[in-house]
């Protein structure tokens, strides 16, 4: 029964029914009703639905389809769909756009996209924004902004923010680096262990500590 319904849905989608195309794309995303998960097929059907006017399809592309690794028509469609989804307020769309822009070296566009996503509550975007701002930083104010976004990402639960945040604080000889280096050291990060040992070795001692 399930396969019969799926075949009927495929037939309707092939005949241009937008709702069927959207539904079929979603089935390929999840791998349901006898269909194996297939992002390429999902992208294909969702793109058809989006080009036929379905904003929901653009949102699904932005939020559930991985950014393309190769640059072809699929990439152009992904970017255009994400721009529509971004206009509708999707933080995931802006994160996807930032990822694409970063991969082609367009850091200014990537920063703008990651910033919109981060302001929309996207933790990974806050981390990627902080990392790019560190790379682009030219003064103390720039580094402060980068630090703020990395801390925001960490507070939102992005475990991957600990490394770039610890690196930034350590390079600036900020005492706040110690807690982050401790966290990474406890996870077996040998570089963090070395840096933590150096910090503790060169940390100024109070008179009470000396007497102990």
Buried (B, 14 or more C-beta within 10 A) or exposed (E): EEEEEBEEBBEBBEEEBBBBBBBBBBBBBEEEBEBEEBBEBBBBBBBBBBBBEBBBBBBBBBBBBEBBEEEEEBBEBBBBBBBBBBEEEBBBBBBBBBBBBBBEEBBEBBBBBBBBBBBBEBBBBBBBBBBBBBEEBEEEEEBEBBBBBBBBBBEBEBEBBBBBBBBBBBEEEEEBBBEBBBBBBEEEBEBBBEBBEEBEEEEEEEEEEEEE
